[in-house]
Amino acid sequence: MPNRDVDDYNVVMTQPVSVRFRDQRVAERLRLESATRGRSNSALAEELIDEGLRQRHHPLVTFRDGTRGRRPALIGGPDLWEVIDGIVGGDVPPAQRVGRAADLFGLRRAEVDAALAYYAEFTDEVDAEISANRVAAAEAEAQWRRRNDLLAH
């Protein structure tokens, strides 16, 4: 039998970092944005710093809000998971996948390469987004079929 006192206890190790803003307007914008989003200043600052560092290494990638939180996307283009889902696997020979994805999404090869570079670094996150979207699509289709079945009677 599980011991609830032990099993329900999670320890989160953090690495505290002190940040001082020279421009108090930045601190105020952080405070206001945190309040608007219902998050702590620290949580929002960590998210913004992480996204900023990722964007420095992947300059064609941006981040957007979504139903499951923030997600990476190509600037002016589709979400990363969509591009990667169109490249990885499938019936197209591997040598033709990048070109097919560029044609399918109306992207330049450099944008597809940028999506692949991001995916190579953050594979698990992108794969989780692909899986979640496949589940959501299957659920939406099942609901659509049930609704159509009801209308058919």
PyRosetta script that sets phi, psi and omega in degrees:
from pyrosetta import init, pose_from_sequence

init()
pose = pose_from_sequence("MPNRDVDDYNVVMTQPVSVRFRDQRVAERLRLESATRGRSNSALAEELIDEGLRQRHHPLVTFRDGTRGRRPALIGGPDLWEVIDGIVGGDVPPAQRVGRAADLFGLRRAEVDAALAYYAEFTDEVDAEISANRVAAAEAEAQWRRRNDLLAH")
pose.set_psi(1, 133.4)
pose.set_omega(1, -179.1)
pose.set_phi(2, -68.8)
pose.set_psi(2, 146.9)
pose.set_omega(2, 176.5)
pose.set_phi(3, -93.4)
pose.set_psi(3, 104.9)
pose.set_omega(3, -175.0)
pose.set_phi(4, -61.8)
pose.set_psi(4, -31.1)
pose.set_omega(4, 179.8)
pose.set_phi(5, -64.3)
pose.set_psi(5, -30.2)
pose.set_omega(5, -179.0)
pose.set_phi(6, -97.1)
pose.set_psi(6, -44.6)
pose.set_omega(6, -174.0)
pose.set_phi(7, -67.3)
pose.set_psi(7, -29.8)
pose.set_omega(7, -177.8)
pose.set_phi(8, -90.4)
pose.set_psi(8, 3.7)
pose.set_omega(8, -175.9)
pose.set_phi(9, -101.6)
pose.set_psi(9, 117.8)
pose.set_omega(9, 177.5)
pose.set_phi(10, -114.8)
pose.set_psi(10, 135.2)
pose.set_omega(10, 177.3)
pose.set_phi(11, -104.9)
pose.set_psi(11, 128.5)
pose.set_omega(11, 177.0)
pose.set_phi(12, -109.8)
pose.set_psi(12, 116.6)
pose.set_omega(12, 179.4)
pose.set_phi(13, -86.1)
pose.set_psi(13, 129.7)
pose.set_omega(13, 179.1)
pose.set_phi(14, -120.8)
pose.set_psi(14, 159.4)
pose.set_omega(14, 175.1)
pose.set_phi(15, -118.6)
pose.set_psi(15, 98.9)
pose.set_omega(15, -177.3)
pose.set_phi(16, -65.3)
pose.set_psi(16, 139.9)
pose.set_omega(16, 177.5)
pose.set_phi(17, -134.7)
pose.set_psi(17, 128.3)
pose.set_omega(17, 178.1)
pose.set_phi(18, -88.5)
pose.set_psi(18, 129.5)
pose.set_omega(18, 179.1)
pose.set_phi(19, -124.7)
pose.set_psi(19, 130.6)
pose.set_omega(19, 175.9)
pose.set_phi(20, -119.4)
pose.set_psi(20, 128.9)
pose.set_omega(20, -179.7)
pose.set_phi(21, -93.1)
pose.set_psi(21, 126.7)
pose.set_omega(21, 175.4)
pose.set_phi(22, -70.6)
pose.set_psi(22, -35.8)
pose.set_omega(22, 179.7)
pose.set_phi(23, -101.7)
pose.set_psi(23, 109.8)
pose.set_omega(23, -176.7)
pose.set_phi(24, -63.9)
pose.set_psi(24, -19.5)
pose.set_omega(24, 177.4)
pose.set_phi(25, -65.1)
pose.set_psi(25, -32.4)
pose.set_omega(25, 177.3)
pose.set_phi(26, -65.9)
pose.set_psi(26, -46.1)
pose.set_omega(26, 178.5)
pose.set_phi(27, -61.1)
pose.set_psi(27, -39.4)
pose.set_omega(27, 179.5)
pose.set_phi(28, -68.0)
pose.set_psi(28, -41.1)
pose.set_omega(28, 177.4)
pose.set_phi(29, -64.0)
pose.set_psi(29, -38.5)
pose.set_omega(29, 176.9)
pose.set_phi(30, -62.7)
pose.set_psi(30, -44.9)
pose.set_omega(30, 179.9)
pose.set_phi(31, -61.4)
pose.set_psi(31, -45.9)
pose.set_omega(31, -179.4)
pose.set_phi(32, -65.1)
pose.set_psi(32, -44.0)
pose.set_omega(32, 179.3)
pose.set_phi(33, -64.5)
pose.set_psi(33, -40.5)
pose.set_omega(33, 177.6)
pose.set_phi(34, -60.6)
pose.set_psi(34, -44.8)
pose.set_omega(34, 179.6)
pose.set_phi(35, -64.3)
pose.set_psi(35, -41.4)
pose.set_omega(35, 179.4)
pose.set_phi(36, -62.3)
pose.set_psi(36, -39.3)
pose.set_omega(36, -177.5)
pose.set_phi(37, -89.2)
pose.set_psi(37, -4.6)
pose.set_omega(37, 179.8)
pose.set_phi(38, 67.8)
pose.set_psi(38, 36.9)
pose.set_omega(38, -178.7)
pose.set_phi(39, -127.5)
pose.set_psi(39, 161.8)
pose.set_omega(39, 176.6)
pose.set_phi(40, -74.6)
pose.set_psi(40, 157.4)
pose.set_omega(40, 175.2)
pose.set_phi(41, -56.9)
pose.set_psi(41, -42.4)
pose.set_omega(41, -178.5)
pose.set_phi(42, -63.2)
pose.set_psi(42, -44.4)
pose.set_omega(42, -178.4)
pose.set_phi(43, -64.5)
pose.set_psi(43, -43.5)
pose.set_omega(43, 179.4)
pose.set_phi(44, -68.7)
pose.set_psi(44, -41.3)
pose.set_omega(44, 178.6)
pose.set_phi(45, -61.2)
pose.set_psi(45, -41.5)
pose.set_omega(45, 178.7)
pose.set_phi(46, -62.1)
pose.set_psi(46, -44.7)
pose.set_omega(46, 178.9)
pose.set_phi(47, -60.1)
pose.set_psi(47, -47.6)
pose.set_omega(47, -178.1)
pose.set_phi(48, -65.1)
pose.set_psi(48, -40.1)
pose.set_omega(48, 178.5)
pose.set_phi(49, -66.5)
pose.set_psi(49, -43.9)
pose.set_omega(49, 178.7)
pose.set_phi(50, -60.4)
pose.set_psi(50, -47.2)
pose.set_omega(50, 178.9)
pose.set_phi(51, -62.3)
pose.set_psi(51, -42.0)
pose.set_omega(51, 179.3)
pose.set_phi(52, -62.6)
pose.set_psi(52, -41.5)
pose.set_omega(52, 178.2)
pose.set_phi(53, -66.7)
pose.set_psi(53, -39.9)
pose.set_omega(53, 177.4)
pose.set_phi(54, -64.0)
pose.set_psi(54, -40.9)
pose.set_omega(54, -179.7)
pose.set_phi(55, -66.8)
pose.set_psi(55, -31.8)
pose.set_omega(55, 176.6)
pose.set_phi(56, -62.8)
pose.set_psi(56, -37.6)
pose.set_omega(56, -179.4)
pose.set_phi(57, -86.7)
pose.set_psi(57, -19.4)
pose.set_omega(57, -178.4)
pose.set_phi(58, -134.5)
pose.set_psi(58, 75.6)
pose.set_omega(58, -170.4)
pose.set_phi(59, -66.0)
pose.set_psi(59, -14.9)
pose.set_omega(59, 177.3)
pose.set_phi(60, -90.9)
pose.set_psi(60, 2.6)
pose.set_omega(60, -178.4)
pose.set_phi(61, -105.5)
pose.set_psi(61, 139.0)
pose.set_omega(61, 174.0)
pose.set_phi(62, -127.5)
pose.set_psi(62, -178.3)
pose.set_omega(62, 179.2)
pose.set_phi(63, -129.6)
pose.set_psi(63, 142.0)
pose.set_omega(63, -178.7)
pose.set_phi(64, -128.7)
pose.set_psi(64, 151.8)
pose.set_omega(64, 172.8)
pose.set_phi(65, -76.2)
pose.set_psi(65, 147.0)
pose.set_omega(65, 176.8)
pose.set_phi(66, -148.5)
pose.set_psi(66, -179.3)
pose.set_omega(66, -178.0)
pose.set_phi(67, -64.4)
pose.set_psi(67, -27.2)
pose.set_omega(67, 178.7)
pose.set_phi(68, -106.0)
pose.set_psi(68, 18.4)
pose.set_omega(68, 179.7)
pose.set_phi(69, 108.7)
pose.set_psi(69, -161.4)
pose.set_omega(69, -177.5)
pose.set_phi(70, -77.0)
pose.set_psi(70, 146.2)
pose.set_omega(70, 179.3)
pose.set_phi(71, -143.9)
pose.set_psi(71, 148.5)
pose.set_omega(71, 179.0)
pose.set_phi(72, -78.1)
pose.set_psi(72, 147.7)
pose.set_omega(72, 178.4)
pose.set_phi(73, -149.4)
pose.set_psi(73, 159.9)
pose.set_omega(73, 172.0)
pose.set_phi(74, -75.4)
pose.set_psi(74, 141.3)
pose.set_omega(74, 179.0)
pose.set_phi(75, -60.4)
pose.set_psi(75, 122.5)
pose.set_omega(75, -179.7)
pose.set_phi(76, 71.5)
pose.set_psi(76, 12.1)
pose.set_omega(76, -176.4)
pose.set_phi(77, -135.4)
pose.set_psi(77, -162.7)
pose.set_omega(77, -176.6)
pose.set_phi(78, -76.1)
pose.set_psi(78, 168.9)
pose.set_omega(78, 173.5)
pose.set_phi(79, -62.9)
pose.set_psi(79, 150.5)
pose.set_omega(79, -179.7)
pose.set_phi(80, -59.6)
pose.set_psi(80, -40.7)
pose.set_omega(80, -177.3)
pose.set_phi(81, -60.4)
pose.set_psi(81, -34.8)
pose.set_omega(81, -179.6)
pose.set_phi(82, -66.4)
pose.set_psi(82, -44.3)
pose.set_omega(82, -179.8)
pose.set_phi(83, -64.0)
pose.set_psi(83, -47.9)
pose.set_omega(83, -177.8)
pose.set_phi(84, -65.1)
pose.set_psi(84, -39.7)
pose.set_omega(84, 178.4)
pose.set_phi(85, -62.7)
pose.set_psi(85, -29.1)
pose.set_omega(85, 177.3)
pose.set_phi(86, -80.2)
pose.set_psi(86, -13.6)
pose.set_omega(86, -177.7)
pose.set_phi(87, -101.9)
pose.set_psi(87, -47.0)
pose.set_omega(87, -172.0)
pose.set_phi(88, -79.4)
pose.set_psi(88, 130.6)
pose.set_omega(88, 178.9)
pose.set_phi(89, 73.8)
pose.set_psi(89, -157.6)
pose.set_omega(89, 178.8)
pose.set_phi(90, 84.6)
pose.set_psi(90, -173.1)
pose.set_omega(90, -173.9)
pose.set_phi(91, -99.2)
pose.set_psi(91, 1.5)
pose.set_omega(91, -179.7)
pose.set_phi(92, -88.1)
pose.set_psi(92, 133.6)
pose.set_omega(92, 177.7)
pose.set_phi(93, -56.3)
pose.set_psi(93, 143.1)
pose.set_omega(93, -176.7)
pose.set_phi(94, -50.9)
pose.set_psi(94, -38.1)
pose.set_omega(94, -177.5)
pose.set_phi(95, -66.4)
pose.set_psi(95, -20.2)
pose.set_omega(95, -177.3)
pose.set_phi(96, -103.5)
pose.set_psi(96, -3.2)
pose.set_omega(96, -172.7)
pose.set_phi(97, -66.3)
pose.set_psi(97, -41.9)
pose.set_omega(97, -178.3)
pose.set_phi(98, -64.6)
pose.set_psi(98, -45.6)
pose.set_omega(98, 178.3)
pose.set_phi(99, -62.7)
pose.set_psi(99, -40.3)
pose.set_omega(99, 178.7)
pose.set_phi(100, -63.5)
pose.set_psi(100, -43.8)
pose.set_omega(100, 179.7)
pose.set_phi(101, -63.8)
pose.set_psi(101, -40.4)
pose.set_omega(101, 178.3)
pose.set_phi(102, -61.3)
pose.set_psi(102, -44.6)
pose.set_omega(102, 178.3)
pose.set_phi(103, -65.8)
pose.set_psi(103, -46.4)
pose.set_omega(103, -176.6)
pose.set_phi(104, -60.5)
pose.set_psi(104, -41.6)
pose.set_omega(104, -176.2)
pose.set_phi(105, -99.9)
pose.set_psi(105, -2.2)
pose.set_omega(105, -178.3)
pose.set_phi(106, 66.9)
pose.set_psi(106, 40.2)
pose.set_omega(106, -176.9)
pose.set_phi(107, -108.5)
pose.set_psi(107, 159.8)
pose.set_omega(107, 169.5)
pose.set_phi(108, -80.4)
pose.set_psi(108, 156.9)
pose.set_omega(108, 179.3)
pose.set_phi(109, -58.7)
pose.set_psi(109, -36.1)
pose.set_omega(109, 179.6)
pose.set_phi(110, -61.2)
pose.set_psi(110, -34.3)
pose.set_omega(110, 179.0)
pose.set_phi(111, -71.3)
pose.set_psi(111, -40.6)
pose.set_omega(111, 176.9)
pose.set_phi(112, -64.9)
pose.set_psi(112, -42.1)
pose.set_omega(112, 177.0)
pose.set_phi(113, -61.4)
pose.set_psi(113, -37.9)
pose.set_omega(113, 178.0)
pose.set_phi(114, -64.8)
pose.set_psi(114, -40.3)
pose.set_omega(114, 177.3)
pose.set_phi(115, -62.9)
pose.set_psi(115, -42.4)
pose.set_omega(115, 179.0)
pose.set_phi(116, -66.0)
pose.set_psi(116, -38.5)
pose.set_omega(116, 178.7)
pose.set_phi(117, -63.9)
pose.set_psi(117, -43.2)
pose.set_omega(117, 178.0)
pose.set_phi(118, -63.8)
pose.set_psi(118, -44.7)
pose.set_omega(118, 179.9)
pose.set_phi(119, -60.1)
pose.set_psi(119, -39.0)
pose.set_omega(119, 179.4)
pose.set_phi(120, -61.6)
pose.set_psi(120, -33.2)
pose.set_omega(120, -179.2)
pose.set_phi(121, -86.4)
pose.set_psi(121, -32.4)
pose.set_omega(121, -174.5)
pose.set_phi(122, -125.4)
pose.set_psi(122, 47.4)
pose.set_omega(122, -174.6)
pose.set_phi(123, -55.6)
pose.set_psi(123, -50.1)
pose.set_omega(123, -175.7)
pose.set_phi(124, -60.8)
pose.set_psi(124, -40.2)
pose.set_omega(124, -179.6)
pose.set_phi(125, -65.7)
pose.set_psi(125, -44.6)
pose.set_omega(125, -179.4)
pose.set_phi(126, -67.8)
pose.set_psi(126, -41.5)
pose.set_omega(126, 177.8)
pose.set_phi(127, -60.9)
pose.set_psi(127, -38.5)
pose.set_omega(127, 178.5)
pose.set_phi(128, -64.9)
pose.set_psi(128, -38.2)
pose.set_omega(128, 178.3)
pose.set_phi(129, -67.3)
pose.set_psi(129, -40.1)
pose.set_omega(129, 176.5)
pose.set_phi(130, -61.1)
pose.set_psi(130, -47.6)
pose.set_omega(130, -179.7)
pose.set_phi(131, -61.6)
pose.set_psi(131, -45.1)
pose.set_omega(131, -179.2)
pose.set_phi(132, -62.5)
pose.set_psi(132, -39.1)
pose.set_omega(132, 179.4)
pose.set_phi(133, -71.1)
pose.set_psi(133, -32.9)
pose.set_omega(133, 175.6)
pose.set_phi(134, -66.3)
pose.set_psi(134, -41.2)
pose.set_omega(134, 177.9)
pose.set_phi(135, -63.6)
pose.set_psi(135, -46.4)
pose.set_omega(135, 179.8)
pose.set_phi(136, -61.2)
pose.set_psi(136, -40.0)
pose.set_omega(136, 178.9)
pose.set_phi(137, -65.7)
pose.set_psi(137, -41.3)
pose.set_omega(137, 178.7)
pose.set_phi(138, -64.7)
pose.set_psi(138, -40.7)
pose.set_omega(138, 177.9)
pose.set_phi(139, -65.5)
pose.set_psi(139, -41.2)
pose.set_omega(139, 178.9)
pose.set_phi(140, -64.8)
pose.set_psi(140, -40.1)
pose.set_omega(140, 178.3)
pose.set_phi(141, -66.8)
pose.set_psi(141, -41.2)
pose.set_omega(141, 178.8)
pose.set_phi(142, -62.1)
pose.set_psi(142, -40.8)
pose.set_omega(142, 177.7)
pose.set_phi(143, -65.5)
pose.set_psi(143, -41.8)
pose.set_omega(143, 177.8)
pose.set_phi(144, -60.5)
pose.set_psi(144, -43.2)
pose.set_omega(144, 179.4)
pose.set_phi(145, -64.8)
pose.set_psi(145, -42.1)
pose.set_omega(145, 178.1)
pose.set_phi(146, -61.8)
pose.set_psi(146, -43.7)
pose.set_omega(146, 179.7)
pose.set_phi(147, -63.0)
pose.set_psi(147, -43.7)
pose.set_omega(147, 179.2)
pose.set_phi(148, -66.7)
pose.set_psi(148, -36.5)
pose.set_omega(148, 176.3)
pose.set_phi(149, -63.0)
pose.set_psi(149, -39.7)
pose.set_omega(149, 178.1)
pose.set_phi(150, -64.9)
pose.set_psi(150, -38.8)
pose.set_omega(150, 179.9)
pose.set_phi(151, -70.9)
pose.set_psi(151, -25.0)
pose.set_omega(151, -178.3)
pose.set_phi(152, -74.1)
pose.set_psi(152, -15.6)
pose.set_omega(152, -177.5)
pose.set_phi(153, -87.0)
pose.dump_pdb("model.pdb")
